[in-house]
Amino acid sequence: MKIAICDDEPKRITEVKDALINYFSEKVIATEIFCFEDGNKLLNSNVYFDMAFLDIEMPSINGVEVGKKLKQKSNNIVIFMITAYSEYLDD
């Protein structure tokens, strides 16, 4: 399973990555985790991901737009939005 994490805060990337490693290790599911601090770098990676964890608020392109573009590449991707801002819940 290929998983993308995209957040402009390296600390948040580490937290999500550590949680995923722990979870998938317990379930004995092989994963490859790719980390990005910029949405455009994720979109330019040419990797088809099974799952993506996206920060909503990022400088160059927000996570909602990144998620839409990832869905265009692969409709089967599961996307999780990460945010501390409640005003984005409906998005």
PyMOL commands that place a pseudoatom at each C-alpha (Angstrom):
pseudoatom trace, name=CA, resn=MET, resi=1, chain=A, elem=C, hetatm=0, pos=[0.000, 0.000, 0.000]
pseudoatom trace, name=CA, resn=LYS, resi=2, chain=A, elem=C, hetatm=0, pos=[1.365, 3.404, -0.995]
pseudoatom trace, name=CA, resn=ILE, resi=3, chain=A, elem=C, hetatm=0, pos=[0.543, 6.288, 1.325]
pseudoatom trace, name=CA, resn=ALA, resi=4, chain=A, elem=C, hetatm=0, pos=[1.214, 9.998, 0.885]
pseudoatom trace, name=CA, resn=ILE, resi=5, chain=A, elem=C, hetatm=0, pos=[1.485, 12.484, 3.721]
pseudoatom trace, name=CA, resn=CYS, resi=6, chain=A, elem=C, hetatm=0, pos=[1.474, 16.150, 2.742]
pseudoatom trace, name=CA, resn=ASP, resi=7, chain=A, elem=C, hetatm=0, pos=[1.795, 18.911, 5.332]
pseudoatom trace, name=CA, resn=ASP, resi=8, chain=A, elem=C, hetatm=0, pos=[3.849, 22.080, 5.429]
pseudoatom trace, name=CA, resn=GLU, resi=9, chain=A, elem=C, hetatm=0, pos=[4.782, 21.358, 9.061]
pseudoatom trace, name=CA, resn=PRO, resi=10, chain=A, elem=C, hetatm=0, pos=[7.499, 18.678, 9.344]
pseudoatom trace, name=CA, resn=LYS, resi=11, chain=A, elem=C, hetatm=0, pos=[6.464, 17.895, 12.935]
pseudoatom trace, name=CA, resn=ARG, resi=12, chain=A, elem=C, hetatm=0, pos=[2.935, 17.005, 11.796]
pseudoatom trace, name=CA, resn=ILE, resi=13, chain=A, elem=C, hetatm=0, pos=[4.341, 14.768, 9.044]
pseudoatom trace, name=CA, resn=THR, resi=14, chain=A, elem=C, hetatm=0, pos=[6.401, 12.890, 11.621]
pseudoatom trace, name=CA, resn=GLU, resi=15, chain=A, elem=C, hetatm=0, pos=[3.389, 12.446, 13.930]
pseudoatom trace, name=CA, resn=VAL, resi=16, chain=A, elem=C, hetatm=0, pos=[1.183, 11.062, 11.149]
pseudoatom trace, name=CA, resn=LYS, resi=17, chain=A, elem=C, hetatm=0, pos=[3.954, 8.860, 9.764]
pseudoatom trace, name=CA, resn=ASP, resi=18, chain=A, elem=C, hetatm=0, pos=[4.730, 7.364, 13.183]
pseudoatom trace, name=CA, resn=ALA, resi=19, chain=A, elem=C, hetatm=0, pos=[1.046, 6.618, 13.798]
pseudoatom trace, name=CA, resn=LEU, resi=20, chain=A, elem=C, hetatm=0, pos=[0.711, 4.944, 10.389]
pseudoatom trace, name=CA, resn=ILE, resi=21, chain=A, elem=C, hetatm=0, pos=[3.838, 2.859, 10.882]
pseudoatom trace, name=CA, resn=ASN, resi=22, chain=A, elem=C, hetatm=0, pos=[2.554, 1.650, 14.254]
pseudoatom trace, name=CA, resn=TYR, resi=23, chain=A, elem=C, hetatm=0, pos=[-0.906, 0.846, 12.902]
pseudoatom trace, name=CA, resn=PHE, resi=24, chain=A, elem=C, hetatm=0, pos=[0.175, -1.006, 9.775]
pseudoatom trace, name=CA, resn=SER, resi=25, chain=A, elem=C, hetatm=0, pos=[2.931, -2.873, 11.648]
pseudoatom trace, name=CA, resn=GLU, resi=26, chain=A, elem=C, hetatm=0, pos=[0.327, -4.224, 14.068]
pseudoatom trace, name=CA, resn=LYS, resi=27, chain=A, elem=C, hetatm=0, pos=[-1.891, -5.281, 11.148]
pseudoatom trace, name=CA, resn=VAL, resi=28, chain=A, elem=C, hetatm=0, pos=[1.118, -6.735, 9.276]
pseudoatom trace, name=CA, resn=ILE, resi=29, chain=A, elem=C, hetatm=0, pos=[0.330, -4.752, 6.139]
pseudoatom trace, name=CA, resn=ALA, resi=30, chain=A, elem=C, hetatm=0, pos=[3.241, -3.713, 3.941]
pseudoatom trace, name=CA, resn=THR, resi=31, chain=A, elem=C, hetatm=0, pos=[3.305, 0.017, 3.237]
pseudoatom trace, name=CA, resn=GLU, resi=32, chain=A, elem=C, hetatm=0, pos=[5.421, 2.599, 1.510]
pseudoatom trace, name=CA, resn=ILE, resi=33, chain=A, elem=C, hetatm=0, pos=[5.047, 6.060, 3.000]
pseudoatom trace, name=CA, resn=PHE, resi=34, chain=A, elem=C, hetatm=0, pos=[5.971, 9.120, 0.951]
pseudoatom trace, name=CA, resn=CYS, resi=35, chain=A, elem=C, hetatm=0, pos=[6.241, 12.506, 2.685]
pseudoatom trace, name=CA, resn=PHE, resi=36, chain=A, elem=C, hetatm=0, pos=[5.813, 15.920, 1.088]
pseudoatom trace, name=CA, resn=GLU, resi=37, chain=A, elem=C, hetatm=0, pos=[5.905, 19.459, 2.483]
pseudoatom trace, name=CA, resn=ASP, resi=38, chain=A, elem=C, hetatm=0, pos=[4.312, 20.939, -0.639]
pseudoatom trace, name=CA, resn=GLY, resi=39, chain=A, elem=C, hetatm=0, pos=[1.192, 19.886, -2.528]
pseudoatom trace, name=CA, resn=ASN, resi=40, chain=A, elem=C, hetatm=0, pos=[2.721, 20.506, -5.946]
pseudoatom trace, name=CA, resn=LYS, resi=41, chain=A, elem=C, hetatm=0, pos=[5.619, 18.166, -5.173]
pseudoatom trace, name=CA, resn=LEU, resi=42, chain=A, elem=C, hetatm=0, pos=[3.115, 15.472, -4.261]
pseudoatom trace, name=CA, resn=LEU, resi=43, chain=A, elem=C, hetatm=0, pos=[1.170, 16.003, -7.485]
pseudoatom trace, name=CA, resn=ASN, resi=44, chain=A, elem=C, hetatm=0, pos=[4.387, 15.907, -9.545]
pseudoatom trace, name=CA, resn=SER, resi=45, chain=A, elem=C, hetatm=0, pos=[5.597, 12.666, -7.938]
pseudoatom trace, name=CA, resn=ASN, resi=46, chain=A, elem=C, hetatm=0, pos=[3.975, 10.404, -10.586]
pseudoatom trace, name=CA, resn=VAL, resi=47, chain=A, elem=C, hetatm=0, pos=[3.177, 7.843, -7.891]
pseudoatom trace, name=CA, resn=TYR, resi=48, chain=A, elem=C, hetatm=0, pos=[-0.330, 6.411, -7.684]
pseudoatom trace, name=CA, resn=PHE, resi=49, chain=A, elem=C, hetatm=0, pos=[-1.263, 6.368, -4.018]
pseudoatom trace, name=CA, resn=ASP, resi=50, chain=A, elem=C, hetatm=0, pos=[-3.796, 4.176, -2.263]
pseudoatom trace, name=CA, resn=MET, resi=51, chain=A, elem=C, hetatm=0, pos=[-4.218, 6.659, 0.563]
pseudoatom trace, name=CA, resn=ALA, resi=52, chain=A, elem=C, hetatm=0, pos=[-3.289, 10.302, 1.250]
pseudoatom trace, name=CA, resn=PHE, resi=53, chain=A, elem=C, hetatm=0, pos=[-3.231, 12.419, 4.395]
pseudoatom trace, name=CA, resn=LEU, resi=54, chain=A, elem=C, hetatm=0, pos=[-3.431, 16.070, 3.362]
pseudoatom trace, name=CA, resn=ASP, resi=55, chain=A, elem=C, hetatm=0, pos=[-3.135, 19.266, 5.351]
pseudoatom trace, name=CA, resn=ILE, resi=56, chain=A, elem=C, hetatm=0, pos=[-5.828, 21.667, 4.211]
pseudoatom trace, name=CA, resn=GLU, resi=57, chain=A, elem=C, hetatm=0, pos=[-3.927, 24.903, 4.683]
pseudoatom trace, name=CA, resn=MET, resi=58, chain=A, elem=C, hetatm=0, pos=[-0.635, 24.951, 2.774]
pseudoatom trace, name=CA, resn=PRO, resi=59, chain=A, elem=C, hetatm=0, pos=[1.152, 27.826, 1.003]
pseudoatom trace, name=CA, resn=SER, resi=60, chain=A, elem=C, hetatm=0, pos=[1.187, 27.046, -2.716]
pseudoatom trace, name=CA, resn=ILE, resi=61, chain=A, elem=C, hetatm=0, pos=[-1.911, 24.837, -3.134]
pseudoatom trace, name=CA, resn=ASN, resi=62, chain=A, elem=C, hetatm=0, pos=[-4.355, 23.812, -0.427]
pseudoatom trace, name=CA, resn=GLY, resi=63, chain=A, elem=C, hetatm=0, pos=[-5.094, 20.212, 0.521]
pseudoatom trace, name=CA, resn=VAL, resi=64, chain=A, elem=C, hetatm=0, pos=[-8.644, 20.300, -0.861]
pseudoatom trace, name=CA, resn=GLU, resi=65, chain=A, elem=C, hetatm=0, pos=[-7.312, 21.119, -4.340]
pseudoatom trace, name=CA, resn=VAL, resi=66, chain=A, elem=C, hetatm=0, pos=[-4.563, 18.510, -4.024]
pseudoatom trace, name=CA, resn=GLY, resi=67, chain=A, elem=C, hetatm=0, pos=[-7.193, 15.932, -3.051]
pseudoatom trace, name=CA, resn=LYS, resi=68, chain=A, elem=C, hetatm=0, pos=[-9.334, 16.773, -6.075]
pseudoatom trace, name=CA, resn=LYS, resi=69, chain=A, elem=C, hetatm=0, pos=[-6.353, 16.372, -8.405]
pseudoatom trace, name=CA, resn=LEU, resi=70, chain=A, elem=C, hetatm=0, pos=[-5.354, 13.080, -6.774]
pseudoatom trace, name=CA, resn=LYS, resi=71, chain=A, elem=C, hetatm=0, pos=[-8.924, 11.799, -7.277]
pseudoatom trace, name=CA, resn=GLN, resi=72, chain=A, elem=C, hetatm=0, pos=[-8.622, 12.666, -10.981]
pseudoatom trace, name=CA, resn=LYS, resi=73, chain=A, elem=C, hetatm=0, pos=[-5.472, 10.529, -11.203]
pseudoatom trace, name=CA, resn=SER, resi=74, chain=A, elem=C, hetatm=0, pos=[-6.967, 7.629, -9.257]
pseudoatom trace, name=CA, resn=ASN, resi=75, chain=A, elem=C, hetatm=0, pos=[-10.604, 7.519, -8.239]
pseudoatom trace, name=CA, resn=ASN, resi=76, chain=A, elem=C, hetatm=0, pos=[-9.883, 4.694, -5.748]
pseudoatom trace, name=CA, resn=ILE, resi=77, chain=A, elem=C, hetatm=0, pos=[-7.595, 6.752, -3.507]
pseudoatom trace, name=CA, resn=VAL, resi=78, chain=A, elem=C, hetatm=0, pos=[-8.755, 7.257, 0.087]
pseudoatom trace, name=CA, resn=ILE, resi=79, chain=A, elem=C, hetatm=0, pos=[-8.142, 10.813, 1.261]
pseudoatom trace, name=CA, resn=PHE, resi=80, chain=A, elem=C, hetatm=0, pos=[-7.945, 12.067, 4.835]
pseudoatom trace, name=CA, resn=MET, resi=81, chain=A, elem=C, hetatm=0, pos=[-7.908, 15.812, 5.430]
pseudoatom trace, name=CA, resn=ILE, resi=82, chain=A, elem=C, hetatm=0, pos=[-5.828, 17.125, 8.327]
pseudoatom trace, name=CA, resn=THR, resi=83, chain=A, elem=C, hetatm=0, pos=[-6.649, 20.473, 9.878]
pseudoatom trace, name=CA, resn=ALA, resi=84, chain=A, elem=C, hetatm=0, pos=[-6.830, 22.300, 13.172]
pseudoatom trace, name=CA, resn=TYR, resi=85, chain=A, elem=C, hetatm=0, pos=[-9.339, 24.789, 11.737]
pseudoatom trace, name=CA, resn=SER, resi=86, chain=A, elem=C, hetatm=0, pos=[-13.028, 23.942, 12.232]
pseudoatom trace, name=CA, resn=GLU, resi=87, chain=A, elem=C, hetatm=0, pos=[-14.144, 26.289, 9.422]
pseudoatom trace, name=CA, resn=TYR, resi=88, chain=A, elem=C, hetatm=0, pos=[-12.872, 23.724, 6.906]
pseudoatom trace, name=CA, resn=LEU, resi=89, chain=A, elem=C, hetatm=0, pos=[-15.041, 20.851, 8.135]
pseudoatom trace, name=CA, resn=ASP, resi=90, chain=A, elem=C, hetatm=0, pos=[-17.639, 21.217, 5.385]
pseudoatom trace, name=CA, resn=ASP, resi=91, chain=A, elem=C, hetatm=0, pos=[-14.978, 21.217, 2.649]
for i in range(1, 91): cmd.bond("trace and resi %d" % i, "trace and resi %d" % (i + 1))
show_as sticks, trace
zoom trace
